[in-house]
């Protein structure tokens, strides 16, 4: 496969690959993988809501909730 890119872009890609010690193919594959994994919302895990185990509760009265009742 071939791509038509500017000489400046090609130079930047080659320099970055050389800086990271990778081949150009490996650098581009890593960039594509990183981008595809960060843009997939279903891949992210949602934080779990805390669960408080308070035991069984009976019916609540107003005096159980508010302090203004005697």
N, C-alpha and C positions, 0 to 999 in steps of 0.2 A: 504494500500500500504506500502511496506517496501523498504528501500534503504540500500545498503551495503556501509557504510562509515567507515573510520578509527576511532578508539577511540579518537584520537587527534582532528579530525574534529568535532566529536560529542561533545566533551568537549567545543570546541570553540563556537559552535552554542548555546549550552545550556547556557554558560556564557554570551554571547551577549544578548540572550533573557532575561535572568535574570537581566542583567544590564539595559535594556530598560523597564523592567517590563512587558514583553509580554510573551505569551506562545510560544513555539518553532514553532507551526503551524502558528501563526499570524506573527511571525518574517519572516518565509520563504515566506508566501504569500506577505508580504510587499516588500521583496526583489525582488520577481518575478514581481510584478506589477511595481515597480520602474524601473526595467531593461527593461521590455517590453515597457513602455511608453517612455523611453529615447532613445530606438533604433528604434522607428517608425518614419521615416522622414516625412511621410505624416501627422503625428499628429501635427507637429510644424507649427505655422503660420508664413508666410513670412511677413516681414515688408512692409508696404504700401509706395509706392513712393509718394513724395510730388507733389501736383497739384497746379500750379500757374495759377490763372484766370486773364489774362492780357487784356482781351477784344479782340475785333476783330482787326486784323491787315490787312492792305492792302499789295500790293506787295512791296517788299523791293528793294531799289536801293543800289548801292555800297556806296554812301555817307551816307546811313543810318547805314551801318555796319562798315565801315573803316573810320578812321580819317585822312587818307592821301589824301583824295579826296577833292577838293574845289568846 
